[in-house]
């Protein structure tokens, strides 16, 4: 019996041979994003895991797997994949925002604040992130003034 991943991606996988067919990595990533957009987080996670089996340092696969796992309620695993994405690319704002959301779900407001702060430092034009920082700062007992720690 074919898995849902094989049914959807059996003819399209990565730049390797799968069931005798050469498949492009971009097709799997695109399929994973499409599955996520449809709310099929299990299929998206399966596609990302497939990519990571072949390309363990795929930034996009780690980030998207983190997003899918977060939606599936697997917070600790989501955090691990967001952290892996950040280890690969420390300036990845989306992975830092995902880490912030996952940390809030875990009720670790200090880690959430740090993740959002780093995202905001990378891109200070993100007003919504600034608002989240002010909100979390208030929860953590800090003032409402907020300054990036480095020039943006």
Buried (B, 14 or more C-beta within 10 A) or exposed (E): EEEEBBEBBBEBBBEEEBEEEEBEBEBBBEBBBBBBEEEBBBBBBBBBBBBBEBBEEBBBBBBBBBBBBBBBEBBEBBBBBBBBBBEBBEEBBBBBBBBBBBBBBBEBBEBBBBBBBBBBBBEBEBEEBBEBBBBBBEEEEEEEEEEEEEEE
